[in-house]
Amino acid sequence: RRVLFRSVVALAFPGDRVFTREGVIEGRIGLAPQGVNGFGYDPIFLLPDGRSTAEIPAEEKDRISHRGLALAALRPLLQELRARA
């Protein structure tokens, strides 16, 4: 019942320059829905501490989600590219 969600973001430029970054969150699939926040799989995606992602505050979910982690990993690259421009 273990599960892993992976999100990959890509930044592409002319001339075939492509940068990718990824974010991963691991957990397990619950036996029954828990919580009322979120959407999709949130009520059955259990974090290591036993809470579902439908039971945590939005701010916490944004910090630990695979999508948020992928975008956060892209931030240093964007800052570097901006500094070079």
N, C-alpha and C positions, 0 to 999 in steps of 0.2 A: 504494500500500500504506500510505498515511498514514491514521492513525485519531485520533479525538478522542473521549474519553469525558467526558460532562457529567452532573453530578448536581445536582439542585435540591432544596433542603429548604424547606418552608413551615411557618410558624408562624401559626396562625389563631386569632382571638379573636371572641367574640360581637360582633355589629354590623358584620360584614363587614370587619374589620381583618385583613389578611393581609400577612405579611412573607415575602419569599423571598430566598434567597441561593444562589449556585451555586459549584461547583468544577469545574475543567477539568484534564484531563491529556492531553497529546498524545504521540504516538509513532508507531510503525508496526507492521504485522502481520508477524511473522516467518514464514520459510518452513518452519520445523520447531520443535517444542516445545523449550524450554530451561528447565532448572530443575525442582525438585520441590516447591517451596513454593507456597502459594496454591491457587486453585481457578479453575474456569471458563476465562476467556481469559488468565489470568496467564502460562502458559508460552509464549504466542505474542505477547503484548503487549510490544514492545520499546521501551525508553526511549531517549532520544537518545544515551546512551553505549553502546548496544548490548546492555545487560543486559535480560533479561525481568523482569517483576514477580514471577516465580516464583523469581528468583535473588537477590532483595534481602531483607535482614532485615525482619521484620514492623514494627519501629519506623520504618524508613525508608519502607516502603510506606504506613503510616498517615499520615506527614507529607506525602507527595506525592500520595496517591490523590484522585480526584475527590470521593469521598464525604467523606473527611477534610477536604479543603479547604472543601467546602460547610458542613460543621458548624463548622469553625473560623471561617468568615465570619459565622456566626450568633452566635457567642459575644459579640461586643461589643454586639449588639442585646439579648441576654438580660441582660447586665450593666446596660445602660442601663435596661431595663424594671424590673429588680429594684431599682435605685437610686431609681426614681420611685415604687415601691410603698410 
